[in-house]
Amino acid sequence: MVGVFRSGNLASRVFDRQFLSPRPGATVNTVRQFYENLVPSYTIYDIDCPDYSFRKFTDDGKYLVAFSRNHQDLIVYRPIWLTFSCHEECDSHDLPANAERFDSFFKQLYSISLASSNEYICKDFFLYMECHQYGLFATSTAQSNDSSATDGAIHGVPSIEKITFYLVRLEDGAILDEKAFCNDFINLARSIGAYLYEDLVCIVSLRYQTIHVLQIRDSGSLVEVRRIGAFCREDDELFLYSHGQVLVHANLCIFQDCWVCSLYMVAFILSYLFLPVRSIYLLACFDVPLLTCYQLYDHFWNMCATYHMV
């Protein structure tokens, strides 16, 4: 926000406010710039605060995000900003009684249920899209370390039965869209497994070694625009499949050629062993050597099979 004031000094800002006019519709933002000159000087303890787990303020300071203690509900507050002030040094006795109440500084906008009975809200995960005031939350079931191996999954990585991402409009608490990942593992602690850049959300699947790129449309829908894992481009699978078919055909031809060559080598070796025995048979004029050769034929064949020649 570009301010109309030319100085950070409080007296100079009051003087500038008398002579300079802000842009139409920017009067409220100009007045809020005086908050930069207000320094907290007193702390109130033991505030009557709701029993919630407070996550954080949004980056623009418009919303305070909290979760219920059972991690089932989402509660969103809006700051009321300055409520009390003192002319001199403050004392706890000078403040009104409602100054020690949480609802004197924050107004609850809504409370919605995100998780089912066997799911829990990941309290360490929250991404905020400031331009549309969308919030991205996540719920998950219990983690299992004894996960069975599936196609494409990395062995040894734990598994979560279901992880669901919810896109919520923080202004009224409407759930615009959701995206679920089943039997996967995404590290949601401190939002490590997901990153938001403008309208793109990158989610890292550790179990399948895949990056899912989701786009947040203006209508509030989550659309998967890219999946980077075993295949980087959309046509990689088609290219590798067609290339693999050519390799299978080529390997089949090579196998057939090798099989024919093996049969030729077996016939050559057996004939090489048979010819000397036949010569002895013709010279000696008896059939014992020839019968011996036929008896050893099966041994020669098994020997060739042992060396993968047939």
C-alpha positions as CSV (number, residue, x, y, z in Angstrom):
1,M,0.0,0.0,0.0
2,V,1.5,3.3,-1.1
3,G,0.7,5.9,1.5
4,V,-0.1,9.5,1.0
5,F,2.1,10.6,3.8
6,R,5.6,11.8,2.9
7,S,7.1,11.3,6.4
8,G,6.9,8.8,9.2
9,N,6.8,11.5,11.9
10,L,3.4,11.7,13.6
11,A,3.2,15.5,13.6
12,S,4.2,15.6,9.9
13,R,1.5,13.1,9.1
14,V,-1.2,15.1,10.9
15,F,-0.1,18.2,9.0
16,D,-0.1,16.4,5.6
17,R,-3.6,15.1,6.3
18,Q,-4.9,18.6,6.5
19,F,-3.6,19.5,3.0
20,L,-3.4,16.2,1.1
21,S,-6.5,14.3,-0.1
22,P,-6.3,10.5,-0.6
23,R,-7.6,8.7,-3.6
24,P,-11.3,8.0,-3.7
25,G,-12.1,5.0,-1.5
26,A,-8.6,5.0,0.1
27,T,-9.5,7.2,3.1
28,V,-9.7,4.2,5.5
29,N,-6.3,2.9,4.4
30,T,-4.8,6.4,4.9
31,V,-6.2,6.6,8.5
32,R,-4.8,3.1,9.3
33,Q,-1.3,4.3,8.4
34,F,-1.4,6.2,11.8
35,Y,-1.2,2.7,13.4
36,E,2.5,2.7,12.5
37,N,3.0,5.5,15.1
38,L,1.2,3.6,17.8
39,V,3.6,1.5,20.0
40,P,2.1,-1.0,22.5
41,S,3.1,-0.1,26.0
42,Y,1.0,-2.4,28.1
43,T,0.3,-6.2,28.1
44,I,-2.8,-7.8,29.5
45,Y,-2.5,-11.3,30.8
46,D,-5.0,-14.0,31.7
47,I,-7.3,-13.2,28.8
48,D,-10.6,-15.0,28.7
49,C,-9.7,-16.8,25.5
50,P,-11.6,-19.6,23.6
51,D,-10.1,-23.1,24.0
52,Y,-8.9,-23.3,20.4
53,S,-5.5,-24.0,18.7
54,F,-4.6,-20.7,17.0
55,R,-2.7,-21.1,13.8
56,K,-1.7,-17.7,12.4
57,F,-2.8,-14.4,10.9
58,T,-3.1,-14.2,7.2
59,D,-0.4,-12.2,5.4
60,D,-2.7,-9.2,5.0
61,G,-3.7,-9.3,8.7
62,K,-7.5,-9.6,7.9
63,Y,-8.1,-13.0,9.4
64,L,-7.0,-15.1,12.3
65,V,-7.1,-18.8,11.6
66,A,-7.8,-21.3,14.5
67,F,-8.6,-25.0,14.9
68,S,-10.7,-26.8,17.4
69,R,-8.9,-28.9,20.0
70,N,-10.1,-32.2,18.4
71,H,-8.7,-30.9,15.1
72,Q,-12.1,-31.4,13.4
73,D,-13.4,-27.8,12.9
74,L,-12.0,-24.6,11.3
75,I,-12.6,-21.3,13.1
76,V,-11.8,-17.9,11.5
77,Y,-11.8,-14.6,13.3
78,R,-11.5,-11.0,12.1
79,P,-9.6,-8.4,14.2
80,I,-11.6,-5.5,15.5
81,W,-8.4,-3.4,15.7
82,L,-8.0,-0.7,18.3
83,T,-10.7,-0.8,21.0
84,F,-9.2,0.9,24.1
85,S,-6.7,3.6,24.7
86,C,-5.3,5.6,27.5
87,H,-4.1,9.2,27.6
88,E,-1.4,8.5,30.2
89,E,0.5,5.4,31.3
90,C,-2.0,2.5,31.6
91,D,-2.8,0.6,34.6
92,S,-4.9,-2.6,34.8
93,H,-7.4,-0.9,37.0
94,D,-8.0,1.9,34.5
95,L,-9.1,-0.5,31.7
96,P,-12.7,-1.5,31.5
97,A,-13.7,-5.1,32.4
98,N,-14.3,-6.2,28.8
99,A,-10.7,-5.3,27.9
100,E,-9.7,-8.6,29.2
101,R,-12.0,-10.5,26.9
102,F,-10.9,-12.1,23.7
103,D,-14.1,-11.2,21.8
104,S,-13.4,-7.5,22.5
105,F,-10.5,-7.6,20.0
106,F,-11.6,-10.4,17.6
107,K,-14.9,-11.3,16.0
108,Q,-15.7,-14.9,15.1
109,L,-16.9,-15.0,11.5
110,Y,-17.8,-18.7,11.3
111,S,-16.9,-22.3,12.4
112,I,-17.1,-25.1,9.8
113,S,-16.3,-28.8,10.0
114,L,-13.6,-30.0,7.7
115,A,-12.6,-33.4,9.0
116,S,-14.7,-36.6,9.3
117,S,-14.7,-38.9,12.3
118,N,-11.4,-40.7,11.3
119,E,-9.7,-37.7,9.9
120,Y,-7.9,-34.8,11.5
121,I,-6.9,-31.3,10.4
122,C,-3.2,-30.8,9.8
123,K,-2.7,-27.9,12.2
124,D,0.8,-27.1,10.8
125,F,-0.5,-26.7,7.3
126,F,-2.1,-23.5,5.9
127,L,-1.6,-21.6,2.6
128,Y,-3.2,-18.3,1.9
129,M,-4.0,-16.8,-1.5
130,E,-4.2,-13.1,-0.8
131,C,-5.6,-11.9,-4.2
132,H,-8.8,-13.9,-3.8
133,Q,-8.6,-14.4,0.0
134,Y,-8.6,-18.2,-0.4
135,G,-7.2,-20.5,2.2
136,L,-5.9,-24.0,1.5
137,F,-6.2,-26.5,4.4
138,A,-5.5,-30.2,4.7
139,T,-6.9,-33.2,6.6
140,S,-5.5,-36.7,6.8
141,T,-6.1,-40.1,8.4
142,A,-3.6,-41.8,10.7
143,Q,-0.2,-42.7,9.3
144,S,0.7,-46.3,8.8
145,N,4.3,-47.5,8.8
146,D,3.4,-51.1,7.7
147,S,2.2,-50.2,4.3
148,S,2.1,-52.8,1.6
149,A,4.0,-52.3,-1.6
150,T,2.0,-51.1,-4.6
151,D,2.9,-50.3,-8.2
152,G,5.0,-47.2,-8.4
153,A,5.4,-46.8,-4.6
154,I,8.8,-46.5,-2.9
155,H,9.5,-49.3,-0.4
156,G,10.0,-48.1,3.2
157,V,8.0,-44.9,2.9
158,P,5.0,-44.7,5.3
159,S,1.5,-44.5,3.9
160,I,-1.6,-42.4,4.8
161,E,-4.9,-43.8,3.7
162,K,-6.4,-40.4,2.6
163,I,-5.1,-36.9,2.5
164,T,-7.6,-34.2,1.4
165,F,-6.9,-30.6,0.5
166,Y,-9.7,-28.1,0.9
167,L,-10.0,-24.7,-0.8
168,V,-11.9,-22.4,1.5
169,R,-13.1,-18.8,0.9
170,L,-12.1,-17.1,4.1
171,E,-14.7,-14.3,3.7
172,D,-17.7,-16.6,4.4
173,G,-16.2,-20.1,5.0
174,A,-17.5,-21.6,1.8
175,I,-15.7,-24.8,0.7
176,L,-15.1,-24.3,-3.0
177,D,-13.2,-27.4,-4.0
178,E,-11.2,-30.4,-2.6
179,K,-8.5,-32.7,-3.8
180,A,-7.8,-36.1,-2.3
181,F,-4.7,-38.4,-2.4
182,C,-5.2,-42.0,-1.3
183,N,-2.6,-44.4,0.0
184,D,0.1,-41.7,-0.3
185,F,2.5,-39.7,1.9
186,I,2.8,-36.0,1.8
187,N,4.9,-34.1,4.5
188,L,2.5,-31.4,5.7
189,A,4.5,-30.3,8.7
190,R,5.2,-26.6,8.4
191,S,3.8,-26.8,4.8
192,I,7.0,-28.6,3.6
193,G,5.2,-30.8,1.1
194,A,3.2,-28.1,-0.6
195,Y,4.2,-24.7,-2.0
196,L,2.0,-21.8,-3.3
197,Y,3.1,-19.5,-6.1
198,E,0.5,-17.1,-7.4
199,D,-2.3,-19.4,-8.5
200,L,-0.3,-22.6,-8.7
201,V,0.1,-25.2,-5.9
202,C,2.8,-27.8,-6.0
203,I,2.3,-30.9,-3.9
204,V,5.1,-33.4,-3.5
205,S,4.2,-37.1,-3.1
206,L,7.1,-38.8,-1.3
207,R,5.6,-42.3,-1.7
208,Y,5.2,-42.1,-5.5
209,Q,8.0,-39.6,-6.1
210,T,5.7,-37.3,-8.0
211,I,5.0,-33.6,-8.1
212,H,1.4,-32.6,-8.6
213,V,0.9,-29.1,-10.0
214,L,-2.6,-27.7,-9.2
215,Q,-4.0,-24.4,-10.5
216,I,-6.5,-22.4,-8.4
217,R,-9.0,-21.0,-10.9
218,D,-10.9,-17.7,-10.4
219,S,-14.0,-19.7,-10.0
220,G,-12.5,-21.5,-6.9
221,S,-11.8,-24.9,-8.5
222,L,-8.6,-26.9,-8.1
223,V,-7.4,-28.3,-11.5
224,E,-4.4,-30.5,-11.9
225,V,-2.4,-29.1,-14.8
226,R,0.8,-31.1,-14.6
227,R,2.1,-34.3,-13.0
228,I,5.9,-34.7,-12.9
229,G,7.1,-38.1,-11.9
230,A,7.8,-41.2,-14.0
231,F,6.8,-39.0,-17.0
232,C,7.6,-35.3,-17.2
233,R,5.6,-34.4,-20.4
234,E,2.1,-35.4,-21.3
235,D,3.2,-37.4,-24.4
236,D,6.2,-39.1,-22.7
237,E,4.2,-42.2,-21.9
238,L,2.9,-42.6,-25.5
239,F,6.4,-42.0,-26.9
240,L,8.0,-44.6,-24.6
241,Y,5.3,-47.1,-25.3
242,S,5.6,-46.8,-29.0
243,H,9.4,-47.0,-28.7
244,G,9.1,-50.0,-26.5
245,Q,7.0,-51.8,-29.1
246,V,9.8,-51.3,-31.6
247,L,12.3,-52.7,-29.2
248,V,10.2,-55.7,-28.4
249,H,9.9,-56.5,-32.1
250,A,13.6,-56.0,-32.7
251,N,14.5,-58.2,-29.7
252,L,12.1,-60.9,-31.0
253,C,13.9,-60.9,-34.4
254,I,17.3,-61.1,-32.7
255,F,16.0,-64.0,-30.5
256,Q,14.8,-65.9,-33.5
257,D,18.1,-65.4,-35.3
258,C,20.1,-66.5,-32.3
259,W,17.9,-69.6,-32.0
260,V,18.5,-70.6,-35.6
261,C,22.3,-70.0,-35.1
262,S,22.2,-72.2,-32.0
263,L,20.6,-75.1,-33.8
264,Y,23.2,-74.8,-36.6
265,M,26.0,-75.0,-34.0
266,V,24.5,-78.0,-32.4
267,A,24.1,-79.8,-35.7
268,F,27.7,-78.9,-36.6
269,I,29.1,-80.2,-33.3
270,L,27.1,-83.5,-33.4
271,S,28.2,-84.1,-37.0
272,Y,31.8,-83.3,-36.1
273,L,31.6,-86.0,-33.4
274,F,29.7,-88.5,-35.6
275,L,32.0,-88.4,-38.7
276,P,35.1,-89.9,-37.0
277,V,33.0,-92.7,-35.5
278,R,31.5,-93.4,-38.9
279,S,34.9,-93.7,-40.5
280,I,36.0,-96.2,-37.9
281,Y,32.8,-98.2,-38.5
282,L,33.5,-98.3,-42.3
283,L,37.1,-99.5,-41.8
284,A,36.4,-102.0,-39.0
285,C,33.2,-103.3,-40.5
286,F,31.4,-103.8,-37.2
287,D,28.6,-101.7,-35.6
288,V,29.8,-101.3,-32.0
289,P,31.4,-97.7,-32.4
290,L,28.3,-96.5,-34.3
291,L,25.9,-97.8,-31.7
292,T,28.0,-96.2,-29.0
293,C,27.7,-92.8,-30.8
294,Y,23.9,-93.1,-31.0
295,Q,23.8,-94.0,-27.3
296,L,25.8,-90.9,-26.4
297,Y,23.7,-88.6,-28.6
298,D,21.4,-87.6,-25.7
299,H,24.5,-86.7,-23.6
300,F,25.8,-84.4,-26.3
301,W,22.3,-82.7,-26.6
302,N,22.1,-82.1,-22.9
303,M,25.6,-80.7,-22.9
304,C,24.6,-78.2,-25.6
305,A,21.5,-77.3,-23.6
306,T,23.5,-76.6,-20.5
307,Y,25.6,-74.0,-22.4
308,H,22.3,-72.4,-23.7
309,M,23.0,-73.4,-27.3
310,V,19.5,-74.9,-27.7
